[in-house]
Every structure is written in C-alpha cells, then in structure tokens.
Amino acid sequence: MSGILYVVPTPIGNLEDITLRALRILKECDFIACEDTRQSLKLLSRFEISKPLISFYSYNQRYRVGQITDKLSDGKKVVLISDAGTPGISDPGYILVKEAIEKGVKTEVLPGASAVITALVGSGLPTDGFVFCGFLKRKTGKMKKELAELINLEKTIVFYESPHRMLKTVETCLEVFGENAKICLARELTKKFEEFIRGTIKEVLEDIKNRNSFLGEFVVLIYPKSDTEKEID
Ligand code: SAM
C-alpha cells in the first residue's frame, strides 16, 4: 500500500503562523524531509516534535527523490517542509511532488504561509491577477529582458530579491517600467521589523538610496501600468 506525501508550509517569521493541521501531520508522520536540518530542528523542538529527518535541499534533491519515493511506496507517511514558507515556491519540492504523482503516490498539500501571497495582499497593488517570477535572473541584461516581457500585462509582478541586490534591481525596474510605475518592497514579513515601502519607482528608489543599511528578506511587487485604479472585486 502506498503512503502519503504531505507538503507542509512553515512560518516565514512568526512562529504562530503554523496551522493545527500542519502540527498534527508533523506529529503523525514517519519521516520529515527538510532543507537545513538545523533550521528545522529549531522549529520542530519549539513544538515538541521529534521525527527522523531526511535532508532534502537544492543540491541533493535529485538523488534523494528516489529514496523518499521508496519510503512512500513502502507505505510510509513523509512530510516535506522547507526552511520557511511553502515548499516548492522558490524552494525544493517540485521534483518530489512530480515524481510522487508519476508513481501514483497520494499527495496532500496543506495551505499556509508563503511570502508571495502575504506581500501581494499587503502591497496595495491589484490582486485580481499576478505573475510570480521567483528569483529573477541576476545579470542585469537578462533581468531587463525578463521584466520587459511582462510590461504589457495588467497584472502585478511579484518576485523575490536579496537586500544586497535591491538598489540595482530597483534601478533596473525604473529603466524597464519608467519612474511612475507603482512598486512595493515588502520587507521582513510577519517579523519585528516588517515594513511595506510603497510608492512610484522613483520615490522608492530615493527612499532606499537614503537609507544607511538595507537588511532583511524582501518581496518586490510592481504594477507595470501607472494607473492602479482597476475595477476589481
Ligand atoms: N518558500 C518560501 C515561500 O513560500 O515564501 C520562499 C523561499 S525563498 C528561498 C526565500 C525568499 O523568500 C527570500 O529571499 C525572500 O525574498 C522571500 N521571503 C521569505 N520570507 C520572507 C519574509 N518574512 N519577508 C519577506 N520576504 C520573505
């Protein structure tokens, strides 16, 4: 009899953001596949959960998939978590879910914390349609091309970015979308220093240039048309 693969979101900062169902499934499973075992141990010990861990991160995931699907084929219940947020969203998960589906293993995905949705709703930008790009290409030319392909969409563009590349990335956004397009930098969501930096690209660029330090985790959101007054539900 086949087991079950559970994909379980974990908090993106505030440890209260884990569901009752997630905790029950973590307590009932046979194995937990996780990215950084030290990071996951901190979370699990906070909730007094002790289970065998299988390390599953970007560089070993292809090799580990077979081992995990063997356990699932043996009838085991395996939970996949990542360091923070929803597995599979700019985190390992896709390959395992795909393989489980192909092998006919039952897969249950729990809803829960993810920086992309939290940032989108808090941004004040249109939420009726959005394009999530994960992490953009790092080279400026390639990033510009990636963004330019989205310019005619009447949808909010969302991507993840690290603080040390932020200034250059916002400058690139200004070149692609113009200074009046609306942007929001959602910083340290659910944490002590949570902040939404909102404005036109020109205003937000000035703001971040004037800061001495610019730290934390960020989601960048842009609405490519200067008019955000859409009629939406
Ligand atoms: N799987 C995660 C999710 O569902 O959001 C994303 C993992 S990805 C490796 C990590 C990136 O997500 C960070 O570099 C940052 O851009 C974004 N992120 C994660 N937590 C965040 C937070 N609390 N505030 C803002 N951005 C966050």
py3Dmol code that shows the C-alpha trace and the ligand (Angstrom):
import py3Dmol

protein = """\
ATOM      1  CA  MET A   1       0.000   0.000   0.000  1.00  0.00           C
ATOM      2  CA  SER A   2       1.301   3.420  -0.940  1.00  0.00           C
ATOM      3  CA  GLY A   3       1.993   6.007   1.754  1.00  0.00           C
ATOM      4  CA  ILE A   4       1.250   9.715   1.613  1.00  0.00           C
ATOM      5  CA  LEU A   5       3.425  12.684   0.754  1.00  0.00           C
ATOM      6  CA  TYR A   6       2.360  15.761   2.724  1.00  0.00           C
ATOM      7  CA  VAL A   7       3.641  19.167   1.629  1.00  0.00           C
ATOM      8  CA  VAL A   8       3.519  21.371   4.710  1.00  0.00           C
ATOM      9  CA  PRO A   9       4.133  25.137   4.858  1.00  0.00           C
ATOM     10  CA  THR A  10       6.060  26.501   7.859  1.00  0.00           C
ATOM     11  CA  PRO A  11       6.183  30.086   9.197  1.00  0.00           C
ATOM     12  CA  ILE A  12       8.063  32.811   7.269  1.00  0.00           C
ATOM     13  CA  GLY A  13       8.976  34.567  10.510  1.00  0.00           C
ATOM     14  CA  ASN A  14       6.282  34.487  13.146  1.00  0.00           C
ATOM     15  CA  LEU A  15       6.172  31.007  14.681  1.00  0.00           C
ATOM     16  CA  GLU A  16       2.452  31.333  15.407  1.00  0.00           C
ATOM     17  CA  ASP A  17       1.821  31.059  11.666  1.00  0.00           C
ATOM     18  CA  ILE A  18       1.633  27.289  11.553  1.00  0.00           C
ATOM     19  CA  THR A  19      -1.712  25.552  11.325  1.00  0.00           C
ATOM     20  CA  LEU A  20      -3.173  22.993  13.718  1.00  0.00           C
ATOM     21  CA  ARG A  21      -3.367  20.541  10.822  1.00  0.00           C
ATOM     22  CA  ALA A  22       0.298  21.090   9.971  1.00  0.00           C
ATOM     23  CA  LEU A  23       1.304  20.348  13.572  1.00  0.00           C
ATOM     24  CA  ARG A  24      -0.865  17.205  13.705  1.00  0.00           C
ATOM     25  CA  ILE A  25       0.574  15.868  10.458  1.00  0.00           C
ATOM     26  CA  LEU A  26       4.144  16.605  11.585  1.00  0.00           C
ATOM     27  CA  LYS A  27       3.403  14.687  14.812  1.00  0.00           C
ATOM     28  CA  GLU A  28       1.850  11.702  12.997  1.00  0.00           C
ATOM     29  CA  CYS A  29       4.292  11.222  10.098  1.00  0.00           C
ATOM     30  CA  ASP A  30       7.120   8.666   9.792  1.00  0.00           C
ATOM     31  CA  PHE A  31       9.764  10.978   8.259  1.00  0.00           C
ATOM     32  CA  ILE A  32      10.273  14.679   7.636  1.00  0.00           C
ATOM     33  CA  ALA A  33      12.193  15.769   4.535  1.00  0.00           C
ATOM     34  CA  CYS A  34      13.642  19.237   5.138  1.00  0.00           C
ATOM     35  CA  GLU A  35      16.213  21.664   3.717  1.00  0.00           C
ATOM     36  CA  ASP A  36      18.557  22.635   6.551  1.00  0.00           C
ATOM     37  CA  THR A  37      18.154  20.072   9.331  1.00  0.00           C
ATOM     38  CA  ARG A  38      19.445  22.522  11.987  1.00  0.00           C
ATOM     39  CA  GLN A  39      16.861  25.099  10.974  1.00  0.00           C
ATOM     40  CA  SER A  40      14.036  22.555  11.000  1.00  0.00           C
ATOM     41  CA  LEU A  41      15.140  21.109  14.355  1.00  0.00           C
ATOM     42  CA  LYS A  42      14.675  24.572  15.899  1.00  0.00           C
ATOM     43  CA  LEU A  43      11.112  24.753  14.591  1.00  0.00           C
ATOM     44  CA  LEU A  44      10.237  21.154  15.496  1.00  0.00           C
ATOM     45  CA  SER A  45      11.656  21.376  19.011  1.00  0.00           C
ATOM     46  CA  ARG A  46       9.598  24.536  19.577  1.00  0.00           C
ATOM     47  CA  PHE A  47       6.511  22.354  19.023  1.00  0.00           C
ATOM     48  CA  GLU A  48       7.988  19.296  20.808  1.00  0.00           C
ATOM     49  CA  ILE A  49       8.066  17.208  17.648  1.00  0.00           C
ATOM     50  CA  SER A  50      10.782  14.619  17.216  1.00  0.00           C
ATOM     51  CA  LYS A  51      10.914  12.617  13.972  1.00  0.00           C
ATOM     52  CA  PRO A  52      13.627  11.170  11.734  1.00  0.00           C
ATOM     53  CA  LEU A  53      14.794  13.872   9.316  1.00  0.00           C
ATOM     54  CA  ILE A  54      15.898  13.409   5.712  1.00  0.00           C
ATOM     55  CA  SER A  55      17.927  16.302   4.301  1.00  0.00           C
ATOM     56  CA  PHE A  56      16.402  17.469   1.016  1.00  0.00           C
ATOM     57  CA  TYR A  57      17.895  20.626  -0.445  1.00  0.00           C
ATOM     58  CA  SER A  58      18.646  22.056  -3.860  1.00  0.00           C
ATOM     59  CA  TYR A  59      21.946  20.167  -4.388  1.00  0.00           C
ATOM     60  CA  ASN A  60      20.887  16.698  -3.229  1.00  0.00           C
ATOM     61  CA  GLN A  61      17.193  16.668  -4.169  1.00  0.00           C
ATOM     62  CA  ARG A  62      17.548  14.675  -7.398  1.00  0.00           C
ATOM     63  CA  TYR A  63      19.484  11.964  -5.578  1.00  0.00           C
ATOM     64  CA  ARG A  64      17.102  11.965  -2.589  1.00  0.00           C
ATOM     65  CA  VAL A  65      13.848  11.791  -4.573  1.00  0.00           C
ATOM     66  CA  GLY A  66      14.267   8.058  -5.244  1.00  0.00           C
ATOM     67  CA  GLN A  67      14.957   7.324  -1.553  1.00  0.00           C
ATOM     68  CA  ILE A  68      11.879   9.256  -0.479  1.00  0.00           C
ATOM     69  CA  THR A  69       9.555   7.723  -3.073  1.00  0.00           C
ATOM     70  CA  ASP A  70      10.821   4.249  -1.978  1.00  0.00           C
ATOM     71  CA  LYS A  71       9.677   5.063   1.554  1.00  0.00           C
ATOM     72  CA  LEU A  72       6.336   6.275   0.194  1.00  0.00           C
ATOM     73  CA  SER A  73       5.971   3.049  -1.813  1.00  0.00           C
ATOM     74  CA  ASP A  74       6.593   1.131   1.449  1.00  0.00           C
ATOM     75  CA  GLY A  75       3.517   2.829   2.911  1.00  0.00           C
ATOM     76  CA  LYS A  76       5.320   5.498   4.937  1.00  0.00           C
ATOM     77  CA  LYS A  77       3.942   8.969   5.599  1.00  0.00           C
ATOM     78  CA  VAL A  78       6.530  11.566   4.586  1.00  0.00           C
ATOM     79  CA  VAL A  79       6.216  15.295   5.248  1.00  0.00           C
ATOM     80  CA  LEU A  80       8.111  17.776   3.085  1.00  0.00           C
ATOM     81  CA  ILE A  81       8.934  21.120   4.688  1.00  0.00           C
ATOM     82  CA  SER A  82      11.378  23.862   3.675  1.00  0.00           C
ATOM     83  CA  ASP A  83      13.306  26.344   5.819  1.00  0.00           C
ATOM     84  CA  ALA A  84      10.395  28.788   5.668  1.00  0.00           C
ATOM     85  CA  GLY A  85       7.108  29.147   3.828  1.00  0.00           C
ATOM     86  CA  THR A  86       5.648  26.786   1.270  1.00  0.00           C
ATOM     87  CA  PRO A  87       7.866  24.034  -0.187  1.00  0.00           C
ATOM     88  CA  GLY A  88       8.067  24.207  -3.969  1.00  0.00           C
ATOM     89  CA  ILE A  89       7.802  28.008  -4.042  1.00  0.00           C
ATOM     90  CA  SER A  90      11.414  29.050  -4.770  1.00  0.00           C
ATOM     91  CA  ASP A  91      12.319  26.084  -2.569  1.00  0.00           C
ATOM     92  CA  PRO A  92      12.823  22.360  -3.240  1.00  0.00           C
ATOM     93  CA  GLY A  93       9.562  20.480  -3.753  1.00  0.00           C
ATOM     94  CA  TYR A  94       8.581  20.452  -7.400  1.00  0.00           C
ATOM     95  CA  ILE A  95      10.664  17.402  -8.378  1.00  0.00           C
ATOM     96  CA  LEU A  96       9.444  15.343  -5.433  1.00  0.00           C
ATOM     97  CA  VAL A  97       5.775  16.196  -5.996  1.00  0.00           C
ATOM     98  CA  LYS A  98       6.127  15.426  -9.735  1.00  0.00           C
ATOM     99  CA  GLU A  99       7.779  12.071  -9.040  1.00  0.00           C
ATOM    100  CA  ALA A 100       5.203  11.154  -6.377  1.00  0.00           C
ATOM    101  CA  ILE A 101       2.365  11.918  -8.808  1.00  0.00           C
ATOM    102  CA  GLU A 102       4.032   9.863 -11.539  1.00  0.00           C
ATOM    103  CA  LYS A 103       4.413   6.915  -9.149  1.00  0.00           C
ATOM    104  CA  GLY A 104       0.764   7.139  -8.119  1.00  0.00           C
ATOM    105  CA  VAL A 105       1.579   8.216  -4.545  1.00  0.00           C
ATOM    106  CA  LYS A 106      -1.150  10.171  -2.810  1.00  0.00           C
ATOM    107  CA  THR A 107      -0.033  13.760  -2.276  1.00  0.00           C
ATOM    108  CA  GLU A 108      -1.668  16.247   0.075  1.00  0.00           C
ATOM    109  CA  VAL A 109      -0.660  19.910   0.058  1.00  0.00           C
ATOM    110  CA  LEU A 110      -1.582  21.997   3.076  1.00  0.00           C
ATOM    111  CA  PRO A 111      -2.341  25.696   2.624  1.00  0.00           C
ATOM    112  CA  GLY A 112      -0.228  28.045   4.708  1.00  0.00           C
ATOM    113  CA  ALA A 113       2.419  30.736   4.943  1.00  0.00           C
ATOM    114  CA  SER A 114       4.131  31.981   1.806  1.00  0.00           C
ATOM    115  CA  ALA A 115       5.870  35.339   1.385  1.00  0.00           C
ATOM    116  CA  VAL A 116       4.439  35.879  -2.103  1.00  0.00           C
ATOM    117  CA  ILE A 117       0.770  35.925  -1.028  1.00  0.00           C
ATOM    118  CA  THR A 118       1.358  37.883   2.186  1.00  0.00           C
ATOM    119  CA  ALA A 119       3.304  40.533   0.264  1.00  0.00           C
ATOM    120  CA  LEU A 120       0.781  40.745  -2.574  1.00  0.00           C
ATOM    121  CA  VAL A 121      -2.196  41.344  -0.308  1.00  0.00           C
ATOM    122  CA  GLY A 122      -0.313  43.898   1.836  1.00  0.00           C
ATOM    123  CA  SER A 123       1.181  45.764  -1.121  1.00  0.00           C
ATOM    124  CA  GLY A 124      -1.977  47.661  -2.035  1.00  0.00           C
ATOM    125  CA  LEU A 125      -1.363  46.748  -5.680  1.00  0.00           C
ATOM    126  CA  PRO A 126      -4.030  44.940  -7.733  1.00  0.00           C
ATOM    127  CA  THR A 127      -4.598  41.390  -6.539  1.00  0.00           C
ATOM    128  CA  ASP A 128      -7.011  40.133  -9.187  1.00  0.00           C
ATOM    129  CA  GLY A 129      -4.168  38.772 -11.290  1.00  0.00           C
ATOM    130  CA  PHE A 130      -0.471  38.476 -10.606  1.00  0.00           C
ATOM    131  CA  VAL A 131       2.659  36.938 -12.091  1.00  0.00           C
ATOM    132  CA  PHE A 132       5.106  35.344  -9.689  1.00  0.00           C
ATOM    133  CA  CYS A 133       8.651  35.118 -11.074  1.00  0.00           C
ATOM    134  CA  GLY A 134      10.515  33.528  -8.139  1.00  0.00           C
ATOM    135  CA  PHE A 135      14.058  34.953  -8.202  1.00  0.00           C
ATOM    136  CA  LEU A 136      14.817  36.904 -11.389  1.00  0.00           C
ATOM    137  CA  LYS A 137      17.943  36.315 -13.478  1.00  0.00           C
ATOM    138  CA  ARG A 138      20.902  38.015 -11.793  1.00  0.00           C
ATOM    139  CA  LYS A 139      22.644  39.537 -14.811  1.00  0.00           C
ATOM    140  CA  THR A 140      21.195  42.994 -15.491  1.00  0.00           C
ATOM    141  CA  GLY A 141      20.658  42.408 -19.214  1.00  0.00           C
ATOM    142  CA  LYS A 142      18.809  39.138 -18.628  1.00  0.00           C
ATOM    143  CA  MET A 143      16.770  40.645 -15.789  1.00  0.00           C
ATOM    144  CA  LYS A 144      15.746  43.546 -18.031  1.00  0.00           C
ATOM    145  CA  LYS A 145      14.643  41.138 -20.744  1.00  0.00           C
ATOM    146  CA  GLU A 146      12.658  39.036 -18.259  1.00  0.00           C
ATOM    147  CA  LEU A 147      10.883  42.119 -16.900  1.00  0.00           C
ATOM    148  CA  ALA A 148      10.336  43.701 -20.313  1.00  0.00           C
ATOM    149  CA  GLU A 149       8.372  40.624 -21.405  1.00  0.00           C
ATOM    150  CA  LEU A 150       5.820  41.425 -18.672  1.00  0.00           C
ATOM    151  CA  ILE A 151       5.426  45.133 -19.384  1.00  0.00           C
ATOM    152  CA  ASN A 152       2.108  44.922 -21.221  1.00  0.00           C
ATOM    153  CA  LEU A 153       0.408  42.738 -18.638  1.00  0.00           C
ATOM    154  CA  GLU A 154      -2.221  44.378 -16.491  1.00  0.00           C
ATOM    155  CA  LYS A 155      -1.118  42.214 -13.612  1.00  0.00           C
ATOM    156  CA  THR A 156       1.024  42.741 -10.544  1.00  0.00           C
ATOM    157  CA  ILE A 157       4.545  41.343 -10.985  1.00  0.00           C
ATOM    158  CA  VAL A 158       5.969  39.684  -7.882  1.00  0.00           C
ATOM    159  CA  PHE A 159       9.486  38.389  -7.286  1.00  0.00           C
ATOM    160  CA  TYR A 160      11.933  37.590  -4.500  1.00  0.00           C
ATOM    161  CA  GLU A 161      15.152  39.574  -4.134  1.00  0.00           C
ATOM    162  CA  SER A 162      18.050  39.757  -1.706  1.00  0.00           C
ATOM    163  CA  PRO A 163      18.853  43.062   0.056  1.00  0.00           C
ATOM    164  CA  HIS A 164      22.325  43.460  -1.404  1.00  0.00           C
ATOM    165  CA  ARG A 165      20.973  43.445  -4.971  1.00  0.00           C
ATOM    166  CA  MET A 166      17.942  45.621  -4.234  1.00  0.00           C
ATOM    167  CA  LEU A 167      19.303  49.019  -5.309  1.00  0.00           C
ATOM    168  CA  LYS A 168      20.497  47.708  -8.665  1.00  0.00           C
ATOM    169  CA  THR A 169      17.241  45.792  -9.163  1.00  0.00           C
ATOM    170  CA  VAL A 170      15.032  48.827  -8.465  1.00  0.00           C
ATOM    171  CA  GLU A 171      17.205  50.874 -10.875  1.00  0.00           C
ATOM    172  CA  THR A 172      16.628  48.189 -13.497  1.00  0.00           C
ATOM    173  CA  CYS A 173      12.870  48.304 -12.803  1.00  0.00           C
ATOM    174  CA  LEU A 174      12.932  52.080 -13.356  1.00  0.00           C
ATOM    175  CA  GLU A 175      14.624  51.600 -16.726  1.00  0.00           C
ATOM    176  CA  VAL A 176      12.065  48.995 -17.783  1.00  0.00           C
ATOM    177  CA  PHE A 177       8.790  50.359 -16.359  1.00  0.00           C
ATOM    178  CA  GLY A 178       9.507  54.094 -16.058  1.00  0.00           C
ATOM    179  CA  GLU A 179       9.596  56.258 -12.939  1.00  0.00           C
ATOM    180  CA  ASN A 180       5.821  56.479 -12.399  1.00  0.00           C
ATOM    181  CA  ALA A 181       5.011  52.783 -12.212  1.00  0.00           C
ATOM    182  CA  LYS A 182       3.978  51.667  -8.708  1.00  0.00           C
ATOM    183  CA  ILE A 183       6.303  49.473  -6.668  1.00  0.00           C
ATOM    184  CA  CYS A 184       6.234  47.942  -3.207  1.00  0.00           C
ATOM    185  CA  LEU A 185       9.118  46.381  -1.304  1.00  0.00           C
ATOM    186  CA  ALA A 186       7.671  44.064   1.344  1.00  0.00           C
ATOM    187  CA  ARG A 187      10.318  43.570   3.975  1.00  0.00           C
ATOM    188  CA  GLU A 188      10.633  41.120   6.906  1.00  0.00           C
ATOM    189  CA  LEU A 189       7.014  39.990   6.680  1.00  0.00           C
ATOM    190  CA  THR A 190       5.475  38.744   9.944  1.00  0.00           C
ATOM    191  CA  LYS A 191       8.672  39.719  11.811  1.00  0.00           C
ATOM    192  CA  LYS A 192       9.533  42.528  14.223  1.00  0.00           C
ATOM    193  CA  PHE A 193      10.780  44.902  11.515  1.00  0.00           C
ATOM    194  CA  GLU A 194       8.031  44.243   8.984  1.00  0.00           C
ATOM    195  CA  GLU A 195       7.692  47.132   6.543  1.00  0.00           C
ATOM    196  CA  PHE A 196       5.952  47.897   3.259  1.00  0.00           C
ATOM    197  CA  ILE A 197       7.873  50.514   1.259  1.00  0.00           C
ATOM    198  CA  ARG A 198       5.313  51.769  -1.270  1.00  0.00           C
ATOM    199  CA  GLY A 199       5.337  54.448  -3.950  1.00  0.00           C
ATOM    200  CA  THR A 200       6.355  55.132  -7.522  1.00  0.00           C
ATOM    201  CA  ILE A 201       9.606  53.529  -8.597  1.00  0.00           C
ATOM    202  CA  LYS A 202      11.254  56.966  -8.468  1.00  0.00           C
ATOM    203  CA  GLU A 203      10.067  57.603  -4.874  1.00  0.00           C
ATOM    204  CA  VAL A 204      11.070  54.173  -3.611  1.00  0.00           C
ATOM    205  CA  LEU A 205      14.483  54.427  -5.275  1.00  0.00           C
ATOM    206  CA  GLU A 206      15.094  57.761  -3.491  1.00  0.00           C
ATOM    207  CA  ASP A 207      13.963  56.201  -0.204  1.00  0.00           C
ATOM    208  CA  ILE A 208      16.334  53.248  -0.370  1.00  0.00           C
ATOM    209  CA  LYS A 209      19.250  55.397  -1.556  1.00  0.00           C
ATOM    210  CA  ASN A 210      18.808  57.497   1.593  1.00  0.00           C
ATOM    211  CA  ARG A 211      18.999  54.546   3.974  1.00  0.00           C
ATOM    212  CA  ASN A 212      22.269  53.677   5.693  1.00  0.00           C
ATOM    213  CA  SER A 213      21.515  49.995   5.852  1.00  0.00           C
ATOM    214  CA  PHE A 214      19.079  47.869   3.986  1.00  0.00           C
ATOM    215  CA  LEU A 215      18.736  44.437   5.509  1.00  0.00           C
ATOM    216  CA  GLY A 216      16.264  41.601   5.752  1.00  0.00           C
ATOM    217  CA  GLU A 217      14.182  39.457   3.460  1.00  0.00           C
ATOM    218  CA  PHE A 218      12.252  41.118   0.633  1.00  0.00           C
ATOM    219  CA  VAL A 219       9.495  40.590  -1.861  1.00  0.00           C
ATOM    220  CA  VAL A 220       9.335  43.097  -4.739  1.00  0.00           C
ATOM    221  CA  LEU A 221       5.982  43.923  -6.345  1.00  0.00           C
ATOM    222  CA  ILE A 222       5.405  46.144  -9.360  1.00  0.00           C
ATOM    223  CA  TYR A 223       2.296  47.171 -11.207  1.00  0.00           C
ATOM    224  CA  PRO A 224       3.574  47.952 -14.705  1.00  0.00           C
ATOM    225  CA  LYS A 225       0.841  50.437 -15.675  1.00  0.00           C
ATOM    226  CA  SER A 226       0.836  53.754 -13.825  1.00  0.00           C
ATOM    227  CA  ASP A 227      -2.938  53.506 -13.251  1.00  0.00           C
ATOM    228  CA  THR A 228      -3.710  51.042 -10.440  1.00  0.00           C
ATOM    229  CA  GLU A 229      -7.347  52.115 -10.175  1.00  0.00           C
ATOM    230  CA  LYS A 230      -8.800  48.981 -11.707  1.00  0.00           C
ATOM    231  CA  GLU A 231     -12.315  47.868 -11.143  1.00  0.00           C
ATOM    232  CA  ILE A 232     -11.915  44.626  -9.257  1.00  0.00           C
ATOM    233  CA  ASP A 233     -13.820  42.650  -6.658  1.00  0.00           C
TER     234      ASP A 233
END
"""
ligand_1 = """\
27
SAM
N 9.149 29.004 0.087
C 9.196 30.370 0.555
C 7.789 30.969 0.464
O 6.816 30.225 0.356
O 7.670 32.187 0.540
C 10.233 31.181 -0.191
C 11.627 30.648 -0.066
S 12.846 31.569 -0.922
C 14.237 30.525 -0.774
C 13.281 32.796 0.245
C 12.909 34.194 -0.234
O 11.534 34.441 0.053
C 13.654 35.293 0.497
O 14.921 35.546 -0.107
C 12.712 36.476 0.350
O 12.850 37.073 -0.923
C 11.352 35.779 0.461
N 10.905 35.750 1.863
C 10.859 34.685 2.686
N 10.414 35.059 3.912
C 10.176 36.399 3.839
C 9.711 37.369 4.773
N 9.420 37.045 6.031
N 9.588 38.658 4.351
C 9.876 38.997 3.071
N 10.330 38.117 2.163
C 10.474 36.839 2.538
"""
view = py3Dmol.view(width=600, height=400)
view.addModel(protein, "pdb")
view.setStyle({"model": 0}, {"cartoon": {"style": "trace"}})
view.addModel(ligand_1, "xyz")
view.setStyle({"model": 1}, {"stick": {}})
view.zoomTo()
view.show()
